Amino acid sequence: MGEQSFVVRIYGVVQGVGFRYFTREQALRLKLRGHAYNLPDGSVEVWIAGPREQVQSMLSWLERGPRTAQVSRIEIMASDEFPPSGFHTN
């Protein structure tokens, strides 16, 4: 099946609500690697990589986010690069 890698920007009420923490927990549950970073404009950047099925599951989850967040929109960009092992937050 191969692996996929995406960089996702999430907009809405996504900072100060545990978004990165819950994103990391979900990514680890799915055995994905990457990062979740707060950006200065109030959005969150998530870079995820792993097996196609798990990545697609994570993309669906990111459209909603945790209960504490209010996701207004996401931008999904395919990436030719793959993050190193683990899942990190800033």
Helices and strands as residue ranges (DSSP letters): E 3-13, H 19-29, E 33-38, E 44-51, H 52-64, E 70-78, E 87-89
